[in-house]
Amino acid sequence: MNNGFVKVAAVTPDIRVADVAYNTEQICRMIDETAEAGAKIVAFPELCLTGYTCGDLFSQEILLQDALHGLRRVAAYTKEKDGLYFVGAPIALEGKLYNVAAAVNRGKVIGLTTKSFLPNYGEFYEMRQFSNGPAKARSVRFDGEMVPFGPQLLFVADGMEELIVSAEICEDVWCPVPPSVRAALEGAVLIINCSASDETVGKASYRKSLIEGQSARLICGYVYANAGAGESSTDLVFGGHNLIAENGTVLSERKRFENGAIYTEIDVKRLLGERRKNTTFRMEGERELLRIPFTVELEETELTRKFPSRPFVPREDGERAKRCEEILTIQAMGLKKRLSHTHSKNVVVGISGGLDSTLALLVASKAFDLLSMDRSGITAVTMPCFGTTDRTYQNACKMSIKLGAALREVSIADSVKRHFTDIGHDVNDHSVTFENAQARERTQVLMDIANQNGGLVIGTGDMSELALGWATYNGDHMSMYGVNASVPKTLVRHLVQYYADTCTDQELKEVLYDVLDTPVSPELLPPKDGEIAQKTEDLVGPYELHDFYLYYILRFGYEPRKIYKLALRAFAGEYDKETILKWLNTFYRRFFSQQFKRSCLPDGPKVGTVALSPRGDWRMPSDACVASWLHDLEKLS
């Protein structure tokens, strides 16, 4: 459970209707299996001790006594187990019969969560056998012990107080205001549902969307254990459709009509971080739900869930094209609004033949199309200098012409040399001054051409460069509207790839593919044998690593050790641990030291959940100290 991960399981055991002894044996067998798998929180189906479909047999005393004995046996069986188990059972209490989820930990029943909403329609007539649970929880005498009884019980882990678990039962989550709502508002980050939901055509997809939606609405983990084969098929069939979701995403799903267990890890710290950022997720009034301690060992959680190594990149499925088109449209719509507001008929884009400027030109073209303006109003400026190669130069020119932009060439070599003379810099000194003078000269050229045309300079820099500060202050750092400001480098590549794949102009397609094959470079140092001499990723590190770090730092606020652990898993076989640690150190150092560049960014459209705009997305002092983050990484060395 280190780093906030808690392994959970949803289990559908083999059962026989009304055969409590057999069912108890199977539940205990599955407890062994889940314990062997390392699960700490385990959910079983509704009324699984007896079977959900017992009908009027629930009025038989012998069945209820068997259920009580079965629950005692299950509880005793967990004495040496390290977990919290929720088992569905019928419990006779105070002259009534209740449908409960019994919470069992370390050999004891520590709570009885009652079902709040009993269905009484269609094939379900639970009100015939069961009573509604009380409106508010209380302690009752059960099997010789005082045990919390009622809805919305909160089970709090000793030593990990942020792990708060609550349960509801089947129909509860289908009702307008599920009990889990209140439980989550009072701190529950993990909701258990002991369920018996039958299968009909189309119901599985609705069930899945329901659990996804509830986990998203409550910013929680949701473990849904459903009844399966073994229940009576007199009128219904149960498919064992188990689901585990986290904040709107199903992490694990059981194939229907097969009994068994599913597992995954719920990231409790991620959920708490999301709740802290969500100002509408708040509790009104006094906290009143019962809190019950339970014990589990704090130990390293072996991860089985997958973490995408390129979290910003759309998955390679039917959604990829749709997502890329949506992002391009958001970028273009932002520029469209800025052009409309400023009454600008022209834009200026510095074209290098690299990925970022290519994407900016594509977005500008799309914006002009949306405004029904001729693309000749786009001035594409190529500014060759000391590091420009023929490959990138030719690609920049061909691309601009094919897209219908007005191509303009301004060689800046002579003006930069004059500037070196003015400031007393040796042209053979290829230090940072040599590089930045070129970047600033290019920005000056673009700004002045924009003045000539009455247009706007479109920024080409991406979010990865902003995060690392890989931009020349008041050079490529500055523009009048930055269309790529919230697009990370790994996503830039996929957007250009998508445009190339769907492009009908064969010549333009070939140019775009060559741009994709060109090494990322600012081309500020003289080429070697006509080839690019300065490769960005050799200097600052692989962008796929930096984008991974950026995503988990900004999106979830993870600590360095946790990001390192996830990176080891996500990039297994691509990068070794030394490389991952080296560039993670680099990321933190640069991210903190370069904040001053982000504090004065031009406007630009936000396309995803992570952005660095100082006006709303990332407000960080430019003088913040990185010491604590680097100290955390030192422990890994």
C-alpha positions as CSV (number, residue, x, y, z in Angstrom):
1,M,0.0,0.0,0.0
2,N,3.0,2.2,-0.4
3,N,2.6,5.2,-2.8
4,G,-1.1,5.1,-2.2
5,F,-1.9,2.0,-4.2
6,V,-4.3,-0.5,-2.7
7,K,-5.0,-3.9,-4.3
8,V,-8.7,-4.8,-4.5
9,A,-10.7,-7.7,-5.8
10,A,-14.2,-8.4,-7.0
11,V,-15.1,-12.0,-6.6
12,T,-17.9,-14.3,-7.9
13,P,-17.6,-17.6,-6.2
14,D,-19.2,-20.9,-7.3
15,I,-22.4,-21.3,-5.2
16,R,-25.4,-23.6,-4.8
17,V,-28.8,-22.0,-4.0
18,A,-29.6,-22.6,-0.3
19,D,-26.5,-24.7,0.3
20,V,-24.7,-22.5,2.9
21,A,-22.1,-25.0,3.8
22,Y,-21.0,-25.4,0.2
23,N,-21.1,-21.6,-0.4
24,T,-19.1,-20.9,2.7
25,E,-16.4,-23.4,1.6
26,Q,-16.2,-21.6,-1.8
27,I,-16.1,-18.2,-0.2
28,C,-13.2,-19.3,2.0
29,R,-11.5,-20.8,-1.0
30,M,-11.7,-17.5,-2.8
31,I,-10.5,-15.7,0.3
32,D,-7.3,-17.8,0.0
33,E,-7.0,-17.0,-3.6
34,T,-7.3,-13.2,-3.1
35,A,-5.0,-13.3,-0.2
36,E,-2.4,-15.1,-2.3
37,A,-2.8,-12.4,-5.0
38,G,-2.2,-9.7,-2.4
39,A,-5.7,-8.1,-2.4
40,K,-6.4,-6.0,0.7
41,I,-10.1,-5.1,0.0
42,V,-12.3,-7.9,-1.4
43,A,-16.0,-7.8,-2.4
44,F,-18.3,-10.8,-2.8
45,P,-21.8,-10.7,-4.3
46,E,-25.1,-9.9,-2.7
47,L,-26.5,-12.7,-0.4
48,C,-23.7,-15.0,-1.7
49,L,-23.8,-17.0,1.6
50,T,-27.2,-18.4,0.7
51,G,-27.6,-17.4,-2.9
52,Y,-29.6,-14.4,-4.0
53,T,-32.4,-16.4,-5.6
54,C,-33.7,-18.3,-2.5
55,G,-37.0,-16.5,-2.7
56,D,-39.4,-17.5,0.1
57,L,-36.8,-19.9,1.5
58,F,-35.5,-16.7,3.3
59,S,-38.5,-17.2,5.6
60,Q,-37.1,-20.6,6.7
61,E,-35.3,-20.5,10.1
62,I,-32.9,-23.2,9.1
63,L,-31.6,-21.2,6.2
64,L,-31.1,-18.1,8.4
65,Q,-29.3,-20.1,11.1
66,D,-27.1,-21.7,8.4
67,A,-26.3,-18.2,7.1
68,L,-25.3,-17.1,10.6
69,H,-23.1,-20.1,11.1
70,G,-21.6,-19.5,7.6
71,L,-20.8,-15.9,8.4
72,R,-19.1,-17.0,11.7
73,R,-17.0,-19.4,9.8
74,V,-16.0,-16.9,7.2
75,A,-15.1,-14.4,9.9
76,A,-13.0,-17.0,11.8
77,Y,-11.3,-17.9,8.5
78,T,-10.0,-14.3,8.1
79,K,-8.3,-14.2,11.5
80,E,-4.8,-14.7,9.9
81,K,-5.7,-13.0,6.6
82,D,-4.6,-9.5,5.8
83,G,-7.7,-7.9,4.3
84,L,-11.1,-6.4,4.6
85,Y,-13.8,-8.6,3.1
86,F,-17.4,-7.8,2.3
87,V,-19.8,-10.8,2.1
88,G,-23.5,-10.6,1.2
89,A,-25.7,-12.3,3.8
90,P,-29.3,-12.4,5.1
91,I,-29.3,-11.3,8.7
92,A,-32.3,-11.7,11.1
93,L,-32.2,-8.9,13.7
94,E,-34.8,-7.4,16.1
95,G,-37.6,-9.4,14.5
96,K,-36.8,-8.4,10.9
97,L,-34.7,-9.8,8.1
98,Y,-32.1,-7.6,6.4
99,N,-30.1,-7.8,3.2
100,V,-26.6,-6.8,4.4
101,A,-23.0,-6.6,3.3
102,A,-21.0,-8.0,6.3
103,A,-17.6,-6.4,6.7
104,V,-15.1,-9.0,8.0
105,N,-11.6,-8.2,9.2
106,R,-9.1,-10.2,11.3
107,G,-11.6,-12.8,12.4
108,K,-14.4,-10.5,13.3
109,V,-17.6,-9.1,11.8
110,I,-16.8,-5.3,12.2
111,G,-19.9,-3.9,10.5
112,L,-23.2,-4.8,8.8
113,T,-24.1,-2.4,5.9
114,T,-27.8,-2.6,5.1
115,K,-29.4,-2.3,1.7
116,S,-31.2,1.0,1.5
117,F,-33.4,0.5,-1.6
118,L,-35.2,-2.8,-2.0
119,P,-36.5,-3.4,-5.5
120,N,-40.1,-4.4,-5.8
121,Y,-40.7,-4.5,-9.6
122,G,-40.3,-6.8,-12.5
123,E,-38.7,-10.1,-11.4
124,F,-37.5,-8.6,-8.1
125,Y,-39.7,-8.7,-5.0
126,E,-37.2,-8.2,-2.1
127,M,-39.8,-6.4,0.0
128,R,-41.6,-9.7,0.3
129,Q,-38.7,-11.2,2.3
130,F,-36.6,-8.2,3.5
131,S,-37.0,-5.0,5.4
132,N,-35.4,-1.7,4.5
133,G,-32.4,-0.8,6.5
134,P,-32.5,2.0,9.0
135,A,-32.2,5.6,7.8
136,K,-29.2,6.1,10.1
137,A,-26.6,3.7,11.4
138,R,-26.4,2.5,15.0
139,S,-24.7,-0.2,17.0
140,V,-26.7,-3.4,17.6
141,R,-26.0,-6.6,19.4
142,F,-25.1,-9.2,16.9
143,D,-23.9,-12.7,17.7
144,G,-22.9,-11.6,21.2
145,E,-21.0,-8.4,20.1
146,M,-22.0,-4.8,19.6
147,V,-21.6,-4.2,15.9
148,P,-22.3,-1.1,13.7
149,F,-25.4,-1.6,11.7
150,G,-27.0,0.5,8.9
151,P,-26.2,2.4,5.8
152,Q,-23.1,4.3,4.8
153,L,-20.7,2.8,7.4
154,L,-17.2,4.1,6.9
155,F,-14.3,1.7,7.5
156,V,-11.0,3.4,8.2
157,A,-7.6,1.7,7.8
158,D,-5.3,1.9,10.8
159,G,-2.0,3.5,9.7
160,M,-3.5,4.7,6.4
161,E,-6.3,6.9,7.5
162,E,-6.9,8.2,4.0
163,L,-8.1,4.7,3.0
164,I,-11.8,4.9,3.9
165,V,-14.1,2.2,2.5
166,S,-17.9,2.1,2.4
167,A,-20.4,-0.3,0.9
168,E,-23.8,-0.3,-0.8
169,I,-25.8,-3.2,-2.2
170,C,-26.9,-3.7,-5.8
171,E,-30.1,-1.5,-6.3
172,D,-28.6,1.2,-4.1
173,V,-26.4,2.4,-7.0
174,W,-29.3,2.4,-9.5
175,C,-31.4,4.8,-7.5
176,P,-31.5,8.6,-7.9
177,V,-29.3,9.3,-4.9
178,P,-27.2,6.3,-4.0
179,P,-26.0,6.0,-0.4
180,S,-22.4,6.1,-1.7
181,V,-22.9,9.8,-2.4
182,R,-23.0,10.7,1.3
183,A,-20.3,8.2,2.1
184,A,-17.9,9.8,-0.4
185,L,-18.7,13.3,0.8
186,E,-17.7,12.2,4.2
187,G,-14.4,10.7,3.0
188,A,-14.9,7.3,1.5
189,V,-12.5,6.9,-1.4
190,L,-13.4,3.3,-2.1
191,I,-17.0,2.1,-2.6
192,I,-17.9,-1.6,-2.5
193,N,-21.0,-2.9,-4.1
194,C,-22.2,-6.4,-3.3
195,S,-24.6,-7.0,-6.1
196,A,-27.0,-9.5,-7.8
197,S,-27.8,-8.0,-11.1
198,D,-29.3,-10.3,-13.8
199,E,-28.4,-10.3,-17.4
200,T,-30.7,-9.1,-20.1
201,V,-29.9,-7.8,-23.6
202,G,-28.0,-4.5,-23.3
203,K,-27.9,-4.4,-19.6
204,A,-24.2,-5.1,-19.3
205,S,-23.2,-1.9,-21.2
206,Y,-25.6,0.2,-19.1
207,R,-24.2,-1.4,-15.9
208,K,-20.7,-0.6,-17.0
209,S,-21.5,3.0,-17.8
210,L,-23.4,3.3,-14.5
211,I,-20.3,2.2,-12.5
212,E,-18.0,4.4,-14.6
213,G,-20.2,7.4,-14.0
214,Q,-20.6,6.8,-10.3
215,S,-16.8,6.5,-9.8
216,A,-16.3,9.7,-11.8
217,R,-19.0,11.6,-10.0
218,L,-17.7,10.6,-6.6
219,I,-14.0,10.7,-7.6
220,C,-13.6,7.3,-6.0
221,G,-12.7,3.7,-6.6
222,Y,-15.7,1.5,-7.2
223,V,-15.6,-2.3,-6.7
224,Y,-18.6,-4.1,-8.1
225,A,-19.0,-7.8,-7.3
226,N,-21.9,-9.5,-9.1
227,A,-23.7,-12.8,-8.7
228,G,-23.0,-15.4,-11.4
229,A,-23.5,-18.9,-12.4
230,G,-24.8,-21.0,-9.6
231,E,-27.8,-18.8,-8.9
232,S,-31.2,-20.2,-9.9
233,S,-32.1,-19.9,-13.5
234,T,-35.9,-20.3,-12.9
235,D,-36.6,-16.9,-14.4
236,L,-33.2,-15.1,-14.5
237,V,-29.6,-15.6,-15.5
238,F,-26.7,-14.0,-13.6
239,G,-23.4,-13.4,-15.5
240,G,-20.9,-12.6,-12.8
241,H,-20.2,-9.2,-14.5
242,N,-17.6,-7.8,-12.1
243,L,-16.2,-4.3,-12.5
244,I,-13.6,-2.2,-10.9
245,A,-13.5,1.5,-11.8
246,E,-11.4,4.5,-10.7
247,N,-12.6,8.0,-11.3
248,G,-14.5,7.2,-14.5
249,T,-12.3,4.5,-16.0
250,V,-12.9,0.8,-15.7
251,L,-9.6,-0.7,-14.8
252,S,-10.7,-4.3,-14.7
253,E,-13.8,-6.2,-16.0
254,R,-14.7,-9.8,-15.7
255,K,-15.9,-11.6,-18.8
256,R,-19.5,-12.4,-18.3
257,F,-20.8,-15.9,-17.6
258,E,-17.6,-17.1,-16.0
259,N,-17.2,-17.1,-12.2
260,G,-14.0,-16.0,-10.6
261,A,-12.1,-12.9,-9.4
262,I,-10.7,-9.8,-11.0
263,Y,-8.0,-7.6,-9.5
264,T,-6.4,-4.2,-9.8
265,E,-4.9,-1.4,-7.8
266,I,-6.8,1.7,-6.7
267,D,-4.6,4.8,-6.4
268,V,-6.0,6.4,-3.2
269,K,-3.6,9.3,-3.3
270,R,-4.6,10.2,-6.8
271,L,-8.2,10.2,-5.8
272,L,-7.5,12.5,-2.8
273,G,-5.5,14.8,-5.0
274,E,-8.4,15.1,-7.5
275,R,-10.8,15.8,-4.7
276,R,-8.6,18.5,-3.3
277,K,-8.6,20.3,-6.7
278,N,-12.3,19.9,-7.2
279,T,-13.9,22.8,-5.3
280,T,-17.4,21.5,-5.9
281,F,-16.6,18.3,-4.1
282,R,-17.4,19.4,-0.5
283,M,-19.5,18.3,2.4
284,E,-22.2,20.5,3.7
285,G,-23.2,20.3,7.4
286,E,-21.9,18.1,10.2
287,R,-20.1,14.8,9.6
288,E,-22.3,12.1,11.1
289,L,-21.5,8.7,9.6
290,L,-20.0,6.0,11.8
291,R,-16.3,5.4,11.4
292,I,-15.0,1.9,12.1
293,P,-11.3,1.0,12.2
294,F,-9.9,-2.0,10.4
295,T,-6.4,-3.4,10.2
296,V,-4.3,-4.2,7.1
297,E,-0.5,-4.3,6.9
298,L,1.2,-1.4,5.2
299,E,3.5,-3.0,2.6
300,E,4.6,-2.6,-1.0
301,T,1.8,-3.1,-3.5
302,E,2.8,-5.2,-6.5
303,L,1.3,-3.3,-9.5
304,T,-0.6,-5.2,-12.1
305,R,-2.5,-2.3,-13.7
306,K,-1.0,-0.7,-16.8
307,F,0.2,2.9,-17.1
308,P,0.5,4.2,-20.7
309,S,4.0,5.5,-21.4
310,R,2.5,8.2,-23.6
311,P,-0.4,9.4,-21.5
312,F,-1.1,12.5,-23.8
313,V,-1.4,10.4,-26.9
314,P,-4.7,9.0,-28.1
315,R,-5.0,5.3,-28.1
316,E,-4.5,3.4,-31.3
317,D,-8.2,2.6,-31.8
318,G,-11.2,4.1,-33.4
319,E,-11.0,7.1,-31.1
320,R,-7.6,8.2,-32.3
321,A,-8.8,10.0,-35.5
322,K,-11.7,11.5,-33.6
323,R,-9.5,12.8,-30.8
324,C,-6.8,14.2,-33.1
325,E,-9.5,16.1,-35.1
326,E,-11.0,17.4,-32.0
327,I,-7.6,18.8,-30.8
328,L,-6.9,20.4,-34.1
329,T,-10.3,22.0,-34.1
330,I,-9.9,23.4,-30.6
331,Q,-6.6,24.9,-31.6
332,A,-8.1,26.4,-34.8
333,M,-11.2,27.7,-33.0
334,G,-9.0,29.5,-30.5
335,L,-7.1,31.2,-33.3
336,K,-10.3,31.9,-35.2
337,K,-11.7,33.8,-32.2
338,R,-8.5,35.8,-31.8
339,L,-8.4,36.8,-35.5
340,S,-12.1,37.8,-35.4
341,H,-11.6,39.8,-32.2
342,T,-8.6,41.7,-33.6
343,H,-10.0,42.0,-37.1
344,S,-6.8,40.5,-38.4
345,K,-6.7,39.2,-41.9
346,N,-3.1,38.0,-41.7
347,V,-0.9,35.9,-39.6
348,V,2.8,35.3,-39.6
349,V,4.3,31.8,-38.8
350,G,8.0,31.1,-38.6
351,I,8.6,27.9,-40.5
352,S,11.6,25.7,-39.7
353,G,10.7,22.4,-41.2
354,G,10.3,20.9,-37.8
355,L,7.3,19.4,-36.0
356,D,6.1,22.4,-34.0
357,S,6.1,25.0,-36.7
358,T,4.5,22.4,-39.0
359,L,1.6,21.9,-36.6
360,A,1.2,25.7,-36.1
361,L,1.0,26.2,-39.9
362,L,-1.6,23.4,-40.2
363,V,-3.7,25.0,-37.4
364,A,-3.5,28.4,-39.0
365,S,-4.7,26.9,-42.3
366,K,-7.6,25.3,-40.6
367,A,-8.5,28.5,-38.8
368,F,-8.4,30.5,-42.1
369,D,-10.7,27.8,-43.6
370,L,-13.2,28.2,-40.7
371,L,-13.2,32.0,-41.3
372,S,-13.6,31.5,-45.1
373,M,-10.4,33.5,-45.6
374,D,-7.9,32.9,-48.3
375,R,-4.8,31.1,-47.0
376,S,-2.6,33.6,-48.8
377,G,-3.2,35.7,-45.7
378,I,-0.8,33.3,-43.9
379,T,2.8,34.5,-44.3
380,A,5.1,31.5,-43.8
381,V,8.6,32.9,-43.1
382,T,11.7,30.8,-43.4
383,M,14.8,32.3,-41.8
384,P,17.8,30.3,-42.7
385,C,21.0,30.8,-40.6
386,F,24.1,29.0,-39.4
387,G,22.4,25.7,-38.5
388,T,19.8,25.4,-41.2
389,T,20.1,22.2,-43.3
390,D,18.8,21.7,-46.8
391,R,16.4,19.0,-45.7
392,T,14.5,21.2,-43.3
393,Y,14.7,24.2,-45.5
394,Q,13.2,22.4,-48.5
395,N,10.5,20.8,-46.4
396,A,9.5,24.2,-45.0
397,C,9.2,25.7,-48.4
398,K,7.3,22.9,-50.0
399,M,4.9,22.6,-47.2
400,S,4.1,26.3,-47.1
401,I,3.4,26.4,-50.9
402,K,1.3,23.2,-50.8
403,L,-0.9,24.7,-48.0
404,G,-1.4,27.9,-50.0
405,A,0.5,30.2,-47.6
406,A,2.5,33.1,-48.8
407,L,6.1,32.0,-48.5
408,R,8.7,34.5,-47.6
409,E,12.4,34.0,-47.0
410,V,14.5,36.2,-44.8
411,S,18.1,35.1,-44.3
412,I,19.2,36.3,-40.9
413,A,22.9,35.3,-41.0
414,D,24.2,38.8,-41.9
415,S,22.1,40.6,-39.3
416,V,23.1,38.2,-36.6
417,K,26.8,38.7,-37.5
418,R,26.4,42.4,-37.3
419,H,24.7,42.0,-33.9
420,F,27.7,39.9,-32.8
421,T,30.0,42.8,-33.8
422,D,27.8,45.3,-32.0
423,I,28.0,43.3,-28.7
424,G,31.6,42.1,-29.2
425,H,30.8,38.4,-29.5
426,D,33.1,36.1,-31.5
427,V,31.1,34.4,-34.3
428,N,33.2,31.2,-33.7
429,D,32.1,31.1,-30.0
430,H,29.1,28.7,-30.2
431,S,27.9,29.3,-26.7
432,V,24.4,30.1,-25.6
433,T,24.8,33.7,-26.9
434,F,25.5,32.3,-30.4
435,E,22.2,30.3,-30.2
436,N,19.9,32.8,-28.5
437,A,20.9,35.7,-30.8
438,Q,19.5,33.7,-33.7
439,A,16.3,32.9,-31.9
440,R,15.7,36.5,-30.9
441,E,16.5,37.8,-34.4
442,R,14.0,35.4,-35.8
443,T,11.3,36.7,-33.4
444,Q,12.1,40.3,-34.3
445,V,11.8,39.5,-38.0
446,L,8.4,37.8,-37.4
447,M,7.1,40.7,-35.2
448,D,8.1,43.3,-37.7
449,I,6.6,41.4,-40.7
450,A,3.4,41.1,-38.7
451,N,3.4,44.9,-38.3
452,Q,3.9,45.3,-42.0
453,N,0.9,43.0,-42.7
454,G,-1.3,44.1,-39.9
455,G,-1.3,40.6,-38.6
456,L,-0.5,38.4,-35.6
457,V,2.6,36.3,-34.9
458,I,1.6,32.7,-34.3
459,G,3.7,31.0,-31.6
460,T,5.0,27.5,-32.5
461,G,6.5,26.3,-29.1
462,D,4.9,23.3,-27.4
463,M,4.1,22.5,-23.8
464,S,7.0,20.1,-23.3
465,E,9.4,22.9,-24.2
466,L,7.6,25.3,-21.8
467,A,7.9,22.7,-19.0
468,L,11.6,22.3,-19.6
469,G,12.2,26.0,-20.3
470,W,13.7,24.9,-23.7
471,A,13.0,28.2,-25.3
472,T,14.9,31.5,-25.7
473,Y,13.4,34.1,-23.4
474,N,11.9,36.8,-25.6
475,G,12.8,34.7,-28.6
476,D,10.7,31.7,-29.7
477,H,9.3,32.1,-26.2
478,M,7.2,35.0,-27.4
479,S,4.4,35.4,-29.9
480,M,1.0,37.1,-30.2
481,Y,-1.0,33.8,-29.9
482,G,0.6,30.4,-29.1
483,V,-1.5,27.7,-30.7
484,N,0.7,24.8,-29.4
485,A,1.0,26.1,-25.9
486,S,-0.9,23.2,-24.3
487,V,0.2,20.5,-26.7
488,P,3.1,18.3,-25.5
489,K,5.8,17.1,-27.9
490,T,4.6,13.5,-28.0
491,L,1.1,14.7,-29.0
492,V,2.5,17.2,-31.6
493,R,4.0,14.2,-33.5
494,H,0.7,12.3,-33.5
495,L,-1.3,15.4,-34.7
496,V,1.0,15.9,-37.6
497,Q,0.9,12.1,-38.3
498,Y,-2.9,12.2,-38.3
499,Y,-2.9,15.1,-40.7
500,A,-0.4,13.3,-43.0
501,D,-2.4,10.1,-42.9
502,T,-5.7,11.8,-43.9
503,C,-4.2,14.2,-46.4
504,T,-5.3,13.7,-50.0
505,D,-2.4,15.7,-51.5
506,Q,0.3,13.2,-52.2
507,E,3.1,15.7,-52.3
508,L,2.1,17.4,-49.0
509,K,1.7,13.9,-47.5
510,E,5.3,13.0,-48.4
511,V,6.7,16.3,-47.0
512,L,4.8,15.8,-43.7
513,Y,6.2,12.2,-43.4
514,D,9.7,13.5,-43.9
515,V,9.1,16.1,-41.3
516,L,8.1,13.3,-38.9
517,D,11.3,11.5,-39.7
518,T,13.5,14.5,-39.1
519,P,15.4,14.7,-35.7
520,V,14.0,17.3,-33.3
521,S,16.4,20.2,-33.4
522,P,16.5,24.0,-33.0
523,E,19.2,24.1,-35.7
524,L,21.2,26.8,-34.1
525,L,24.6,25.2,-34.5
526,P,26.4,24.7,-37.9
527,P,25.5,21.3,-39.5
528,K,28.1,18.5,-39.9
529,D,28.4,17.2,-43.4
530,G,25.1,18.8,-44.2
531,E,23.3,16.9,-41.4
532,I,21.7,18.3,-38.2
533,A,24.4,18.6,-35.6
534,Q,22.3,19.6,-32.6
535,K,19.7,17.1,-31.5
536,T,17.4,18.3,-28.7
537,E,16.8,15.0,-27.0
538,D,20.6,14.3,-26.7
539,L,20.8,17.5,-24.7
540,V,17.7,17.7,-22.7
541,G,16.5,14.1,-22.7
542,P,13.8,12.0,-24.4
543,Y,10.5,13.8,-24.8
544,E,8.5,10.7,-24.1
545,L,10.0,10.5,-20.6
546,H,9.6,14.2,-20.0
547,D,5.9,14.2,-21.1
548,F,5.3,11.2,-18.8
549,Y,6.8,13.1,-15.9
550,L,4.9,16.3,-16.8
551,Y,1.6,14.4,-16.9
552,Y,1.8,12.8,-13.5
553,I,3.3,15.9,-11.8
554,L,0.7,18.3,-13.0
555,R,-2.3,16.1,-13.4
556,F,-2.1,14.2,-10.1
557,G,0.6,15.9,-8.0
558,Y,2.5,12.6,-7.6
559,E,5.8,12.7,-5.6
560,P,9.0,11.9,-7.4
561,R,9.4,8.4,-6.0
562,K,6.0,7.4,-7.2
563,I,6.6,8.8,-10.7
564,Y,9.9,6.9,-10.8
565,K,8.1,3.7,-9.9
566,L,5.4,4.2,-12.5
567,A,8.0,5.1,-15.2
568,L,9.9,1.9,-14.5
569,R,6.8,0.0,-15.2
570,A,5.6,2.1,-18.2
571,F,9.0,2.1,-19.9
572,A,10.1,-1.4,-19.1
573,G,12.2,-2.6,-22.1
574,E,12.7,1.0,-23.4
575,Y,14.8,2.7,-20.8
576,D,16.8,1.4,-17.9
577,K,16.3,2.7,-14.3
578,E,19.5,4.8,-14.4
579,T,18.3,6.7,-17.5
580,I,14.8,7.2,-16.1
581,L,16.2,8.6,-12.8
582,K,18.8,10.8,-14.6
583,W,16.2,12.5,-16.8
584,L,13.7,12.8,-13.9
585,N,16.3,14.7,-12.0
586,T,16.8,16.9,-15.0
587,F,13.1,17.5,-15.4
588,Y,12.6,18.7,-11.8
589,R,15.7,21.0,-12.0
590,R,14.6,22.6,-15.2
591,F,10.9,22.7,-14.3
592,F,11.6,24.7,-11.2
593,S,14.4,27.0,-12.5
594,Q,12.5,27.9,-15.7
595,Q,9.2,29.0,-14.2
596,F,10.0,32.6,-14.9
597,K,9.5,31.9,-18.7
598,R,6.1,30.5,-18.1
599,S,5.0,33.4,-15.8
600,C,4.7,35.6,-18.9
601,L,3.3,33.4,-21.6
602,P,1.2,34.6,-24.5
603,D,-2.4,33.5,-24.7
604,G,-3.1,30.1,-26.2
605,P,-5.9,27.5,-26.3
606,K,-6.1,24.7,-23.7
607,V,-6.7,21.4,-25.4
608,G,-6.4,18.8,-22.5
609,T,-6.5,18.5,-18.7
610,V,-2.9,19.5,-18.3
611,A,-1.6,23.0,-19.3
612,L,0.9,25.6,-18.0
613,S,-0.9,28.9,-18.5
614,P,0.0,31.1,-15.6
615,R,-3.5,32.6,-15.8
616,G,-5.4,29.5,-14.7
617,D,-3.7,26.2,-15.0
618,W,-0.3,26.5,-13.2
619,R,0.4,29.3,-10.8
620,M,3.8,28.8,-9.4
621,P,6.3,31.3,-8.0
622,S,9.3,31.8,-10.2
623,D,11.6,31.5,-7.1
624,A,10.2,28.2,-5.7
625,C,12.9,25.8,-4.4
626,V,13.3,22.3,-5.8
627,A,15.2,20.9,-2.8
628,S,12.4,18.7,-1.4
629,W,11.7,17.1,-4.7
630,L,15.4,16.4,-5.4
631,H,15.9,15.1,-1.9
632,D,13.1,12.6,-2.5
633,L,14.9,11.4,-5.6
634,E,18.2,11.1,-3.7
635,K,16.7,8.3,-1.7
636,L,16.4,6.2,-4.9
637,S,20.1,6.6,-5.9
